[in-house]
Amino acid sequence: MIERKYLPRCHWNKQHGKHIRAKRIFETEQEAIDYMKYRNLEVKYNAYQCPICGKWHIGHNYLLNHE
């Protein structure tokens, strides 16, 4: 298995610059969209399918355009 520090940002979150954890996983795009609506995240975030695990995650719009 690849070490976490070498995995792309699309799959991991940094917390306060210290810890790395896997992003929240959604089975479908609709689940991710519903979660964004519930948390009012639709303006700054977007749902995308992760190339690492094949599940759906939520990420900043600016990160998704530059990876």
N, C-alpha and C positions, 0 to 999 in steps of 0.2 A: 504494500500500500504506500502511496505517496504521502510524505509528511505534510501536515496541514499548512506550514508556512510556504510551501511551494504550490499550493492550489490557487487558482484564480480568485479574484475578489468577488466574482459572481456567486460563489458558494459560501463564503465566510464573512462574518461581521467582526470588526474590531470593537472592543468595548473599552473606552477610556485609554486606548493605545496600549493596553496591557494584555488583555485576554482575547483569544480568537475562539469563536464558536460558530457552528453551522447555522445558516439562516433558517428561518421558519419554513417548513415544507408544506406545500399544498398539493393535493392530488390532481386538481384540475385548475385551469385558468379561472373559471368562474368562482371557485372557492377563494382564490387570491383576490379577485376583484371585489367579492362580497366583504372580505376582511378589510380591504382598503376603504370601502364605503363605510363600514361600521366604525373604523378608526379615523375617518376623515383624512385619509392619506392620498387621495386621488390627484392632488395638484402637484406634489413633489415626487411621487413615486409611480412605478409602473410594474406590472406583472410580467415575468419572463420565464421561459423554460430553461432550466439550468443544463448546460452541456456536460456537467460532471455527473449529476445523479438522475437527470431526466425529469425531475419533479418541477413544480412551479415555485418561484420565490418572488419577493417584492424587493425592488431596488430603486435607488435614486435615478431620476431621469438622466442626469448628467453623467453618471457612471455607465449607464447602459449604452450611451451614444459613443463612448470613448474606449470601450474594451475591445 
